[in-house]
Amino acid sequence: MSVVTAFAGMRRVVDVMFKAACPDCRAGFELTASALRLAIGASSRTTFYSFTCPECGIAVRKPAGERIVELLTGGGVRTLRLHSTL
């Protein structure tokens, strides 16, 4: 039996939760991977993650360093790769 066959039909038992905070209302909360978006650009200025604050509804955008990118992608956050056009 292959590994693929052994795990066929299994789903993730526990969703990954990410701790976040709103810079506007200062609320702290946990978000699922589906509540976050990650954009990876050509520089640190253009690499960020975003979410909507569940407390006040504001759109939040925060810089994402190498470690944050690794954690978010490993946790299943949808990623958009930004390409520069010259």
N, CA, C and O atoms as a MOPAC input file, in Angstrom:
PM7 MOZYME 1SCF
protein

 N      0.84300 1    -1.16600 1     0.00000 1
 C      0.00000 1     0.00000 1     0.00000 1
 C      0.89700 1     1.24100 1     0.00000 1
 O      1.85300 1     1.32600 1     0.77100 1
 N      0.58300 1     2.18500 1    -0.85900 1
 C      1.36700 1     3.41500 1    -0.91400 1
 C      0.88500 1     4.39700 1     0.15600 1
 O     -0.20200 1     4.25400 1     0.71500 1
 N      1.72000 1     5.38500 1     0.42000 1
 C      1.35800 1     6.41400 1     1.40100 1
 C      0.11300 1     7.15700 1     0.94100 1
 O     -0.76500 1     7.46400 1     1.74800 1
 N      0.03600 1     7.44600 1    -0.35500 1
 C     -1.11400 1     8.16600 1    -0.89500 1
 C     -2.39000 1     7.36300 1    -0.65900 1
 O     -3.41700 1     7.92200 1    -0.27200 1
 N     -2.32500 1     6.05800 1    -0.89000 1
 C     -3.49100 1     5.20500 1    -0.67800 1
 C     -3.86300 1     5.15500 1     0.79600 1
 O     -5.04300 1     5.21000 1     1.14100 1
 N     -2.87100 1     5.05300 1     1.66200 1
 C     -3.12500 1     4.96900 1     3.09800 1
 C     -3.82900 1     6.21200 1     3.63900 1
 O     -4.64300 1     6.11600 1     4.55800 1
 N     -3.51700 1     7.37700 1     3.07100 1
 C     -4.09800 1     8.61900 1     3.56100 1
 C     -5.24000 1     9.14200 1     2.69700 1
 O     -5.75900 1    10.22800 1     2.95500 1
 N     -5.63200 1     8.39600 1     1.68900 1
 C     -6.72300 1     8.82100 1     0.80100 1
 C     -7.99400 1     9.04500 1     1.61500 1
 O     -8.34800 1     8.22200 1     2.45800 1
 N     -8.65500 1    10.12100 1     1.37100 1
 C     -9.91100 1    10.42100 1     2.05200 1
 C     -9.75300 1    11.08100 1     3.40500 1
 O    -10.74600 1    11.52000 1     3.98500 1
 N     -8.53200 1    11.16900 1     3.93300 1
 C     -8.33700 1    11.81700 1     5.23400 1
 C     -8.32500 1    13.32800 1     5.04400 1
 O     -7.85700 1    13.84400 1     4.02900 1
 N     -8.84200 1    14.00700 1     6.02900 1
 C     -8.82700 1    15.46600 1     6.00400 1
 C     -8.08400 1    15.96700 1     7.22600 1
 O     -7.88000 1    15.23300 1     8.19300 1
 N     -7.68300 1    17.22000 1     7.16900 1
 C     -7.01000 1    17.82700 1     8.31200 1
 C     -7.97300 1    17.81100 1     9.49700 1
 O     -9.11300 1    18.26100 1     9.37800 1
 N     -7.53000 1    17.30600 1    10.61500 1
 C     -8.37500 1    17.16800 1    11.78000 1
 C     -8.55700 1    18.50800 1    12.48100 1
 O     -9.66100 1    18.84200 1    12.91200 1
 N     -7.48700 1    19.26700 1    12.59500 1
 C     -7.53400 1    20.54700 1    13.29400 1
 C     -7.06400 1    21.64000 1    12.34700 1
 O     -5.99600 1    21.53300 1    11.74600 1
 N     -7.86100 1    22.68500 1    12.21700 1
 C     -7.43600 1    23.82300 1    11.41000 1
 C     -6.30600 1    24.55700 1    12.11400 1
 O     -6.29400 1    24.67000 1    13.34000 1
 N     -5.36300 1    25.05100 1    11.33300 1
 C     -4.28200 1    25.86000 1    11.89300 1
 C     -4.85900 1    27.22500 1    12.23400 1
 O     -5.58400 1    27.82100 1    11.43800 1
 N     -4.53300 1    27.70900 1    13.41500 1
 C     -4.99900 1    29.01900 1    13.85500 1
 C     -3.79300 1    29.94000 1    13.99800 1
 O     -2.74000 1    29.53100 1    14.48800 1
 N     -3.95900 1    31.17800 1    13.56800 1
 C     -2.89000 1    32.17000 1    13.63500 1
 C     -3.33400 1    33.29500 1    14.56600 1
 O     -4.45600 1    33.79100 1    14.46000 1
 N     -2.45200 1    33.69200 1    15.47100 1
 C     -2.73800 1    34.82200 1    16.35100 1
 C     -2.46100 1    36.10900 1    15.58800 1
 O     -1.47100 1    36.21700 1    14.86300 1
 N     -3.33600 1    37.06800 1    15.75800 1
 C     -3.18000 1    38.35300 1    15.08600 1
 C     -3.74700 1    39.44400 1    15.98800 1
 O     -4.43400 1    39.16300 1    16.97000 1
 N     -3.45300 1    40.67100 1    15.64300 1
 C     -3.97300 1    41.81900 1    16.38000 1
 C     -4.26500 1    42.94400 1    15.40100 1
 O     -3.61400 1    43.08100 1    14.36500 1
 N     -5.24200 1    43.72900 1    15.74800 1
 C     -5.62300 1    44.86800 1    14.92000 1
 C     -4.89200 1    46.11600 1    15.40800 1
 O     -4.96200 1    46.44500 1    16.59300 1
 N     -4.19800 1    46.81100 1    14.51800 1
 C     -3.51000 1    48.03200 1    14.92500 1
 C     -4.47900 1    49.19700 1    15.17100 1
 O     -4.11000 1    50.19600 1    15.79000 1
 N     -5.70300 1    49.06500 1    14.69100 1
 C     -6.67500 1    50.14400 1    14.82800 1
 C     -7.42900 1    50.06100 1    16.16300 1
 O     -7.40300 1    51.00600 1    16.95100 1
 N     -8.10200 1    48.92700 1    16.41300 1
 C     -8.88300 1    48.79500 1    17.64800 1
 C     -8.11900 1    48.04700 1    18.74800 1
 O     -8.59500 1    47.93600 1    19.87800 1
 N     -6.93200 1    47.53700 1    18.40600 1
 C     -6.03800 1    46.84200 1    19.33500 1
 C     -6.57500 1    45.51200 1    19.85800 1
 O     -6.06900 1    44.98600 1    20.85000 1
 N     -7.59600 1    44.96800 1    19.20000 1
 C     -8.13000 1    43.66800 1    19.60100 1
 C     -7.14600 1    42.57000 1    19.20400 1
 O     -6.48300 1    42.66600 1    18.17200 1
 N     -7.05700 1    41.54600 1    20.01600 1
 C     -6.26000 1    40.37300 1    19.70700 1
 C     -7.20800 1    39.21200 1    19.44600 1
 O     -8.24700 1    39.11300 1    20.10000 1
 N     -6.87800 1    38.33700 1    18.51100 1
 C     -7.78000 1    37.25400 1    18.13000 1
 C     -6.99900 1    36.18300 1    17.38500 1
 O     -5.80700 1    36.34200 1    17.11900 1
 N     -7.67700 1    35.09400 1    17.05200 1
 C     -7.09900 1    34.02900 1    16.24900 1
 C     -7.87300 1    33.94600 1    14.94600 1
 O     -9.09200 1    34.11400 1    14.91700 1
 N     -7.13800 1    33.68200 1    13.86200 1
 C     -7.73800 1    33.57300 1    12.53400 1
 C     -7.36100 1    32.23800 1    11.90600 1
 O     -6.27200 1    31.71400 1    12.14200 1
 N     -8.26300 1    31.70000 1    11.11100 1
 C     -7.95100 1    30.49200 1    10.35100 1
 C     -7.16600 1    30.89200 1     9.10700 1
 O     -7.11500 1    32.06900 1     8.75200 1
 N     -6.56500 1    29.92800 1     8.45600 1
 C     -5.79700 1    30.18600 1     7.23300 1
 C     -6.67100 1    30.84100 1     6.16700 1
 O     -6.19000 1    31.68100 1     5.40600 1
 N     -7.93300 1    30.47200 1     6.10400 1
 C     -8.81600 1    31.03200 1     5.06900 1
 C     -9.13600 1    32.50600 1     5.30200 1
 O     -9.60500 1    33.17800 1     4.38400 1
 N     -8.89400 1    33.02300 1     6.50000 1
 C     -9.15800 1    34.43700 1     6.80300 1
 C     -7.97700 1    35.33700 1     6.46700 1
 O     -8.07800 1    36.56100 1     6.55600 1
 N     -6.86500 1    34.73600 1     6.08400 1
 C     -5.63700 1    35.48900 1     5.77900 1
 C     -5.28800 1    35.38500 1     4.30500 1
 O     -5.65100 1    34.41300 1     3.64200 1
 N     -4.58700 1    36.37700 1     3.79700 1
 C     -4.02500 1    36.36000 1     2.44400 1
 C     -2.57700 1    36.77600 1     2.55800 1
 O     -2.23300 1    37.65300 1     3.35000 1
 N     -1.73500 1    36.14900 1     1.77100 1
 C     -0.30500 1    36.45500 1     1.74900 1
 C      0.07600 1    36.88100 1     0.34900 1
 O     -0.24300 1    36.19600 1    -0.62300 1
 N      0.75700 1    38.00800 1     0.24100 1
 C      1.26600 1    38.48900 1    -1.05100 1
 C      2.78500 1    38.50600 1    -0.96000 1
 O      3.35800 1    39.10500 1    -0.05100 1
 N      3.42300 1    37.84600 1    -1.90700 1
 C      4.88400 1    37.78400 1    -1.92600 1
 C      5.38200 1    38.57600 1    -3.12700 1
 O      5.12200 1    38.22800 1    -4.27800 1
 N      6.10400 1    39.65000 1    -2.82600 1
 C      6.63100 1    40.50900 1    -3.86400 1
 C      8.12700 1    40.34000 1    -4.02400 1
 O      8.73200 1    39.43100 1    -3.45400 1
 N      8.70800 1    41.22000 1    -4.80100 1
 C     10.13700 1    41.15800 1    -5.09700 1
 C     10.99600 1    41.68300 1    -3.95400 1
 O     12.20200 1    41.43900 1    -3.93200 1
 N     10.39700 1    42.40100 1    -3.00300 1
 C     11.17500 1    42.96300 1    -1.89900 1
 C     10.39400 1    42.83600 1    -0.59500 1
 O      9.23300 1    42.42600 1    -0.59600 1
 N     11.02600 1    43.18400 1     0.49400 1
 C     10.34100 1    43.14500 1     1.78700 1
 C      9.20800 1    44.16200 1     1.84100 1
 O      8.23500 1    43.96500 1     2.57000 1
 N      9.32100 1    45.24100 1     1.08400 1
 C      8.25600 1    46.25600 1     1.04500 1
 C      6.99500 1    45.75200 1     0.36400 1
 O      5.89300 1    46.22000 1     0.65100 1
 N      7.16300 1    44.79400 1    -0.53800 1
 C      6.01300 1    44.29700 1    -1.29000 1
 C      5.59800 1    42.88800 1    -0.86100 1
 O      4.83900 1    42.22700 1    -1.56900 1
 N      6.07900 1    42.43000 1     0.27200 1
 C      5.67500 1    41.14300 1     0.82000 1
 C      4.91400 1    41.41100 1     2.10900 1
 O      5.45500 1    41.98600 1     3.05400 1
 N      3.65200 1    40.98800 1     2.14000 1
 C      2.78900 1    41.31100 1     3.27400 1
 C      1.66900 1    40.28600 1     3.40000 1
 O      1.40100 1    39.51200 1     2.48100 1
 N      1.02300 1    40.30100 1     4.56300 1
 C     -0.18800 1    39.50600 1     4.72800 1
 C     -1.30600 1    40.45600 1     5.10400 1
 O     -1.06900 1    41.54900 1     5.61900 1
 N     -2.52000 1    40.02400 1     4.84200 1
 C     -3.66000 1    40.89300 1     5.12300 1
 C     -4.83800 1    40.07900 1     5.64800 1
 O     -4.94300 1    38.87300 1     5.42500 1
 N     -5.71400 1    40.78300 1     6.34900 1
 C     -6.92600 1    40.18600 1     6.88000 1
 C     -7.88600 1    41.30600 1     7.24600 1
 O     -7.50500 1    42.47500 1     7.28900 1
 N     -9.11200 1    40.94300 1     7.50500 1
 C    -10.10600 1    41.89300 1     7.98500 1
 C    -10.29300 1    41.65100 1     9.47300 1
 O    -10.52600 1    40.51900 1     9.89500 1
 N    -10.19200 1    42.69900 1    10.26200 1
 C    -10.34500 1    42.57600 1    11.71000 1
 C    -11.77100 1    42.11400 1    12.02000 1
 O    -12.73400 1    42.75900 1    11.60500 1
 N    -11.90900 1    41.01000 1    12.74300 1
 C    -13.25500 1    40.52700 1    13.07500 1
 C    -13.96000 1    41.39900 1    14.11000 1
 O    -15.17100 1    41.27100 1    14.29100 1
 N    -13.23400 1    42.27800 1    14.78900 1
 C    -13.83500 1    43.14400 1    15.80800 1
 C    -14.36400 1    44.45100 1    15.22700 1
 O    -15.50600 1    44.83300 1    15.48300 1
 N    -13.52500 1    45.13900 1    14.43800 1
 C    -13.93100 1    46.45700 1    13.93600 1
 C    -14.15800 1    46.50700 1    12.42400 1
 O    -14.68100 1    47.49500 1    11.90900 1
 N    -13.76600 1    45.43800 1    11.70800 1
 C    -14.02900 1    45.36400 1    10.27600 1
 C    -13.02900 1    46.06800 1     9.37500 1
 O    -13.21400 1    46.09800 1     8.15800 1
 N    -11.97000 1    46.63500 1     9.94800 1
 C    -10.97800 1    47.33800 1     9.14000 1
 C    -10.09600 1    46.33700 1     8.38100 1
 O     -9.80100 1    45.25200 1     8.88300 1
 N     -9.68500 1    46.71500 1     7.17500 1
 C     -8.73800 1    45.90800 1     6.40900 1
 C     -7.34300 1    46.17100 1     6.96500 1
 O     -6.91200 1    47.32000 1     7.05700 1
 N     -6.63800 1    45.10200 1     7.33500 1
 C     -5.31700 1    45.21400 1     7.94400 1
 C     -4.28400 1    44.62300 1     7.00200 1
 O     -4.49200 1    43.55600 1     6.42400 1
 N     -3.17600 1    45.32100 1     6.85200 1
 C     -2.06300 1    44.85000 1     6.02500 1
 C     -0.78800 1    44.99000 1     6.85300 1
 O     -0.47300 1    46.07100 1     7.35100 1
 N     -0.06200 1    43.88300 1     6.99100 1
 C      1.16400 1    43.89200 1     7.78900 1
 C      2.30500 1    43.28800 1     6.99500 1
 O      2.08800 1    42.38700 1     6.18500 1
 N      3.53200 1    43.77700 1     7.21800 1
 C      4.68900 1    43.22000 1     6.50800 1
 C      4.92200 1    41.76900 1     6.91700 1
 O      4.64800 1    41.37600 1     8.05100 1
 N      5.43100 1    40.98800 1     5.97900 1
 C      5.70700 1    39.57400 1     6.24900 1
 C      7.16000 1    39.27200 1     5.92200 1
 O      7.56000 1    39.23600 1     4.75900 1
 N      7.93700 1    39.05600 1     6.97000 1
 C      9.32100 1    38.65200 1     6.78800 1
 C      9.39800 1    37.18400 1     6.39700 1
 O      8.37900 1    36.50800 1     6.25200 1
 N     10.60900 1    36.71100 1     6.23000 1
 C     10.84400 1    35.34900 1     5.76900 1
 C     10.18100 1    34.30100 1     6.67200 1
 O      9.57200 1    33.35300 1     6.17700 1
 N     10.29600 1    34.46900 1     7.98300 1
 C      9.72000 1    33.50600 1     8.92100 1
 C      8.19400 1    33.51400 1     8.87800 1
 O      7.56800 1    32.45700 1     8.94300 1
 N      7.60000 1    34.68200 1     8.77100 1
 C      6.13800 1    34.78900 1     8.68000 1
 C      5.65400 1    34.12400 1     7.40200 1
 O      4.65900 1    33.40100 1     7.42100 1
 N      6.34200 1    34.35800 1     6.29700 1
 C      5.98000 1    33.72600 1     5.02300 1
 C      6.00600 1    32.20900 1     5.17100 1
 O      5.09300 1    31.51700 1     4.72000 1
 N      7.04900 1    31.70400 1     5.80000 1
 C      7.19000 1    30.26300 1     6.01300 1
 C      6.03200 1    29.70900 1     6.85400 1
 O      5.45800 1    28.67600 1     6.51000 1
 N      5.69200 1    30.38200 1     7.93600 1
 C      4.60900 1    29.93000 1     8.80700 1
 C      3.24900 1    29.97600 1     8.11200 1
 O      2.45400 1    29.04300 1     8.22400 1
 N      2.99200 1    31.06400 1     7.39900 1
 C      1.69600 1    31.20400 1     6.73500 1
 C      1.52500 1    30.20600 1     5.59700 1
 O      0.47100 1    29.58300 1     5.47300 1
 N      2.53500 1    30.05200 1     4.78100 1
 C      2.42100 1    29.08800 1     3.66900 1
 C      2.31900 1    27.66300 1     4.20800 1
 O      1.55900 1    26.85400 1     3.67400 1
 N      3.07300 1    27.34800 1     5.25600 1
 C      3.00000 1    26.02000 1     5.85800 1
 C      1.65500 1    25.73700 1     6.49800 1
 O      1.24800 1    24.58200 1     6.61800 1
 N      0.96400 1    26.79300 1     6.90800 1
 C     -0.34500 1    26.65500 1     7.53600 1
 C     -1.50500 1    26.70500 1     6.56600 1
 O     -2.66400 1    26.67000 1     6.98000 1
 N     -1.20700 1    26.78700 1     5.27500 1
 C     -2.26700 1    26.73400 1     4.27100 1
 C     -2.86800 1    28.05600 1     3.86100 1
 O     -3.93500 1    28.07500 1     3.24900 1
 N     -2.21800 1    29.16500 1     4.17900 1
 C     -2.73000 1    30.48100 1     3.77500 1
 C     -2.55900 1    30.64900 1     2.27000 1
 O     -1.49700 1    30.35600 1     1.71900 1
 N     -3.61300 1    31.12200 1     1.61200 1
 C     -3.54200 1    31.34800 1     0.15900 1
 C     -2.52200 1    32.43200 1    -0.13800 1
 O     -2.46700 1    33.46500 1     0.52900 1
 N     -1.71600 1    32.16700 1    -1.16100 1
 C     -0.59700 1    33.04300 1    -1.48400 1
 C     -0.72500 1    33.59000 1    -2.90200 1
 O     -1.08800 1    32.87600 1    -3.83700 1
 N     -0.41900 1    34.86900 1    -3.03100 1
 C     -0.38100 1    35.53100 1    -4.32500 1
 C      1.04300 1    35.98500 1    -4.55700 1
 O      1.61900 1    36.67600 1    -3.71600 1
 N      1.61400 1    35.61000 1    -5.68000 1
 C      2.96500 1    36.06200 1    -6.02400 1
 C      2.84500 1    37.29000 1    -6.92400 1
 O      2.22700 1    37.24500 1    -7.98700 1
 N      3.44700 1    38.37900 1    -6.47300 1
 C      3.40100 1    39.62200 1    -7.23400 1
 C      4.58800 1    39.68200 1    -8.18000 1
 O      5.72600 1    39.43600 1    -7.78100 1
 N      4.31700 1    40.00800 1    -9.42300 1
 C      5.37900 1    40.13400 1   -10.42700 1
 C      5.46200 1    41.58100 1   -10.86000 1
 O      4.44800 1    42.23400 1   -11.10900 1
 N      6.68600 1    42.07000 1   -10.94600 1
 C      6.85600 1    43.45300 1   -11.40400 1
 C      6.94500 1    43.47500 1   -12.91800 1
 O      7.51300 1    42.57500 1   -13.53500 1
 N      6.38200 1    44.50200 1   -13.50000 1
 C      6.47300 1    44.68300 1   -14.94300 1
 C      7.27500 1    45.94600 1   -15.20600 1
 O      7.05800 1    46.98200 1   -14.57600 1
 N      8.16900 1    45.84800 1   -16.11300 1
 C      9.02300 1    47.01000 1   -16.43100 1
 C      8.61300 1    47.63900 1   -17.71400 1
 O      9.21500 1    48.62400 1   -18.13900 1

